[in-house]
């Protein structure tokens, strides 16, 4: 049974503005909610939908008031079928009720009516799966994401578009075209153009943004010198940047400061396993979340 839709989001103010303000208050850390089989076992939970639900709700409880953002990994709930999706709905609802910004890490991408259906699931007001943000894959062409990006703008939500990921295979697609015309550079340019187009409110006063637009980018924290080699400058990108790879995947505060120099308050730093291994006790998870946010604040502070 569905737990019901998440708290409604007003189209006024914009997803990017809300996110930046939340991070200004609670820090840049985005806590991943990743009920991997191994973590479920370590937490003494069954590898089933009930285990995933309990796992997710504990992370939400620990993050509430200690972090700005949580990011459920959709696939790790989907693997339990319909019951897993029902568990995800409950986790999304709990996170919204706790005032957390929600990124559904679904990495959806398709064309036409299918993309519209994905948008309906993750971004429509009243959908039981609706989140503040959803991750999208643009590798059927950036324009294929229009149904989701348009609906996000209409409902005051946002999307993080994969641009430059840290997995080795990503370069075989994202780097094609070289420094002047790489695929990744084209994605960044398209997202920049969309945000600029949406900067001013619409004819009825809805929408618009001040601090960050609703189209964000996913840029791996471990991409190293790839940004400079491809001629991509993020310092003036007018949207939030989601940076996975910090913590268990090897990126440090120093890496973040170097790779994302100039992005300041728009950088969302994702960490999952490095936080979650401190469970299952909520108090221990919360201590690690607060400590990580302190380390990030110190490491990312302007020199």
Protein Blocks (a to p, Z undefined) as FASTA:
>chain_A
ZZbjaddddfehijmlmmmmmmmmnojadcddddbfklmmmnopacdfklmmmmmmmmmm
mmnopambdcddfklmmmnojmlmmmmmmmmmmmmmnopacdddfkpacehjllmmmmmm
mmpghiakbcfbdcddfknojklmmmmmmmmmmnopacdddfbdcbfklmmmmmgoijml
pfklmmmmmmmmmmmmmmpccfkopgjifkbccbdcdddfklommmmmnopafklpcbdc
ddehihjlopafklmmmmmgoklmmbccddfklmmmmmmbfklmmmmmmmmmmmmmmmmp
cZZ
